[in-house]
Amino acid sequence: MLDQVQVSQIRLHNVSTMLLDGPEPARALLQMSFLGQLDMERSGERMDLKQKF
C-alpha cells in the first residue's frame, strides 16, 4: 500500500500496489488501483487523466 501517488496535479492516497522482481517491465506501470479512480479520455496517442470527485 502506498501512502500517496501523484501524477502532475492528481494525488491519490492509500493506493494498493505490487512490486515485480526482475528486468521487466523496463518502465514503471500505473495499476488499475490508481487508474480506476480517474476519468480517462483518449484521443489518438494522447490520454488525459482527471481525478474523480
N, C-alpha and C positions, 0 to 999 in steps of 0.2 A: 504494500500500500504506500503510495506517495502522498506526502502531506499536501503538495501542490504541484500542478503542472501549468506552465504558462507558455503560450504561443502568441506573440505580438501582444495585443491588448486583452486577449482571452485568458482568464485564470480560473482554474477549477481546483477544488480541494478534495482530498481523500480519494484519489484515483487508483483503482486496482491496476496492478501491473505484473509483468513477468520478465525475468531475465533469461536470455538464451546464451548458452555457453558454446563458444566456437566462433569460427570466422564469418559465418553468415547469420543474419544479413549484414552487409557491409555498412549500411546506414541505419540510423535509429528509426523505429517504426512507432506510429501512434496507434494504440489499440482501440477497439470499439468501446472499451470502458471510458475512454476520453471522447472519441468522435461521436458516440451515441448521445452525448449530452449537448451536441451542437447542431445547428441547422447548416446544411451544406448545399451549395449551389454550384453546379459545374457548367462551364461554358468553354467548349473546346478543350484545351490543355490546362485551363485555369480552374481552380477550385477555391471558392470563397467560403470561409467559415464564419459563422456568427453564433454567439452564445445565446442559448435559450434562456428566457427569463420566466 
